[in-house]
Amino acid sequence: MNIWDNLPKPFLILAPMEGVTDIMFRQVIAKAGRPDLFFTEFTNVSSYASEKGRWNALERLRIAPTDSPIIAQIWGKNPEHFSETTNALESLRFSGVDLNFGCPDKHVNKAGGGVAMVKTPELAIECLKNAKKSTNLPVSIKTRLGWSDPSEFRTWLPTILNEHPAALTVHLRTKKEMSKVPAHYELIPEIITLRNSISPKTKLIINGDIKDRAHALELNTQYPEVDGFMIGRGVFQNPYCFTDHVATREELMDLLRLHLDLYEKYADESLRSIATNGEHLASAARNDGPARNDDEKTHSHIFPYEPLKHFFKIYVNNFPGAKDLRAKLMETHSVAEARAIIKG
Ligand SMILES: Cc1cc2nc3c(=O)[nH]c(=O)nc-3n(C[C@H](O)[C@H](O)[C@H](O)COP(=O)(O)O)c2cc1C
């Protein structure tokens, strides 16, 4: 079954977001109101292909039952590593593989990956071809309009469409524009024409500044030939953005409690996995965050608490007293302290 042929029209996707859309946050969003499709955060193919990086890559690619259907997103610049990784993904319960040709991060671009692929179109196509021939899963692409000028899409998107990917997500900005200018919705009609003339079976997904389901449906009325809409930062303003529901304070606090529960569960599992798999794995694990006592010291080495606090503003927001409560939560150093403040 090709997942892309089995989605509603229009379909909604939670955008891949490094450090955000991990196995815990995806379960929180599934509880609030799931999108039609999830993507993982991006994983580097050269990490997967190396003995040292594989454990970390596999941790990033862990999925929960409520994630399904879910697409694994990968990035890199080595065609052989794309083959090796896509081949392995087939046995990991993913519904598809997405190649990231859009990330503007300077480290990623320096390594030749993400939106730097715009500058090496032949290499991009070789990576795409290798991915396609190494798996039976549908292979899709997520990219930007170009590197510096939005008009670059007129040559860049046809280069990709000529290879007939299963789906193409276009974040309607260039690398240079980052997220500083409004998404170029005015280019959607021309992008639809390109897709229709070069690869009519490729699903077209539009991304950039879409706030929520109502906004996506509004865009769908304007551009009915777009197949799907991808929402990223909209989820920071409203974790219920894939529904029409207006969340109550209690519902938001329940999401926070769920996130804390999931953090503890995965921190414990990671510790156990390291204990059984040997010390060399521990060195691959993340290693920052303050240590409080022996128990928490071990936890915080594997699963630092500080990054978890970035999520608090998503849940503790838009209700009377949220600002004060958030300030108190930001002072905490452990899940136990956070629970004491929210009482539960
Ligand atoms: C914190 C953060 C991390 C991101 N990580 C990824 C990533 O791993 N892969 C990717 O394709 N895009 C990544 N993006 C880009 C988003 O998927 C999306 O294209 C971008 O945020 C624009 O959509 P939006 O306006 O709905 O947020 C990231 C964006 C943010 C804000």
The ligand as an SDF file (V2000), in Angstrom:
LIG
                    3D

 31 33  0  0  0  0  0  0  0  0999 V2000
   12.7530   23.9430   15.5920 C   0  0  0  0  0  0  0  0  0  0  0  0
   12.6140   23.5620   14.1450 C   0  0  0  0  0  0  0  0  0  0  0  0
   13.2230   22.4050   13.6980 C   0  0  0  0  0  0  0  0  0  0  0  0
   13.0880   22.0110   12.3530 C   0  0  0  0  0  0  0  0  0  0  0  0
   13.6280   20.8050   11.9440 N   0  0  0  0  0  0  0  0  0  0  0  0
   13.3610   20.3410   10.6750 C   0  0  0  0  0  0  0  0  0  0  0  0
   13.7330   19.0200   10.2660 C   0  0  0  0  0  0  0  0  0  0  0  0
   14.3050   18.2160   11.0250 O   0  0  0  0  0  0  0  0  0  0  0  0
   13.4360   18.6610    8.9880 N   0  0  0  0  0  0  0  0  0  0  0  0
   12.7970   19.5060    8.1030 C   0  0  0  0  0  0  0  0  0  0  0  0
   12.5340   19.1290    6.9610 O   0  0  0  0  0  0  0  0  0  0  0  0
   12.4240   20.7360    8.4830 N   0  0  0  0  0  0  0  0  0  0  0  0
   12.6640   21.1690    9.7400 C   0  0  0  0  0  0  0  0  0  0  0  0
   12.1870   22.3940   10.1230 N   0  0  0  0  0  0  0  0  0  0  0  0
   11.3850   23.2060    9.1830 C   0  0  0  0  0  0  0  0  0  0  0  0
    9.8850   22.8910    9.3310 C   0  0  0  0  0  0  0  0  0  0  0  0
    9.6180   21.5330    8.9980 O   0  0  0  0  0  0  0  0  0  0  0  0
    9.0360   23.7940    8.4230 C   0  0  0  0  0  0  0  0  0  0  0  0
    9.4350   23.5940    7.0940 O   0  0  0  0  0  0  0  0  0  0  0  0
    9.2140   25.2760    8.7670 C   0  0  0  0  0  0  0  0  0  0  0  0
    9.1140   25.4830   10.1620 O   0  0  0  0  0  0  0  0  0  0  0  0
    8.1480   26.1290    8.0550 C   0  0  0  0  0  0  0  0  0  0  0  0
    6.8550   25.7310    8.4130 O   0  0  0  0  0  0  0  0  0  0  0  0
    5.9860   26.5510    9.5020 P   0  0  0  0  0  0  0  0  0  0  0  0
    5.9120   27.9840    9.0290 O   0  0  0  0  0  0  0  0  0  0  0  0
    4.6460   25.8600    9.5180 O   0  0  0  0  0  0  0  0  0  0  0  0
    6.7190   26.4430   10.8080 O   0  0  0  0  0  0  0  0  0  0  0  0
   12.3450   22.8220   11.4510 C   0  0  0  0  0  0  0  0  0  0  0  0
   11.7490   24.0020   11.9130 C   0  0  0  0  0  0  0  0  0  0  0  0
   11.8590   24.3660   13.2450 C   0  0  0  0  0  0  0  0  0  0  0  0
   11.1700   25.6330   13.7210 C   0  0  0  0  0  0  0  0  0  0  0  0
  1  2  1  0
  2  3  1  0
  2 30  2  0
  3  4  2  0
  4  5  1  0
  4 28  1  0
  5  6  2  0
  6  7  1  0
  6 13  1  0
  7  8  2  0
  7  9  1  0
  9 10  1  0
 10 11  2  0
 10 12  1  0
 12 13  2  0
 13 14  1  0
 14 15  1  0
 14 28  1  0
 15 16  1  0
 16 17  1  0
 16 18  1  0
 18 19  1  0
 18 20  1  0
 20 21  1  0
 20 22  1  0
 22 23  1  0
 23 24  1  0
 24 25  2  0
 24 26  1  0
 24 27  1  0
 28 29  2  0
 29 30  1  0
 30 31  1  0
M  END
$$$$
